[in-house]
Amino acid sequence: MSTNIITFGTERSIIENMLDRNREALINTVRGLSEIDARQRLVVSLTTPISLIKHAAAAERICFQRFWAGLSESECDGYSRRDEGTFDVADDEALADVIAEFERASQRSREIASRFALDDILDIPREGTVSMRWTLLLMIQEFARHAGHGDILREQIDKPLL
């Protein structure tokens, strides 16, 4: 992991660093996979290594572009509906392109989040009133969970059961 860990400092710097470290951990679960391995479906759900990255990019857009920036779906830089379409990867999308998409979405999320204080709030359908702090912590949880999924998939790909 190349993002240096921040263990003390402002609450915001620690939270943002933890989020960036989890983004990086998720990407690291797919680094070095072939295009075929990245698309292996090893579980019943739509989850594949590449689809986890695609889903993460959509999660960034939903939370930050749609909700916090107030953009319409057509104004977002990619898929931003709250449904299983977040896991859809087109046959012609390369793993490197999906990683780059996630990195662009993450950068845009950082820019949007920087415009708000941790205690700023807004109302989101399903969740209700949430703060920017809650949103950042939610994304840490989301990407940590999916990095764990990616680790398990990677273990199955790298060392299949006999």
ABEGO torsion letter per residue (X at the ends): XABBBBABEBAAAAAAAAAAAAAAAAAAAABGBBAAAAABBABABABBAAAAAAAAAAAAAAAAAAAAAGBBAAABAEBABBBAAAABBBAABBAAAAAAAAAAAAAAAAAAAAABBAABBBBBBGAEBBBAAAAAAAAAAAAAAAAAAAAAAAAAAABBBX
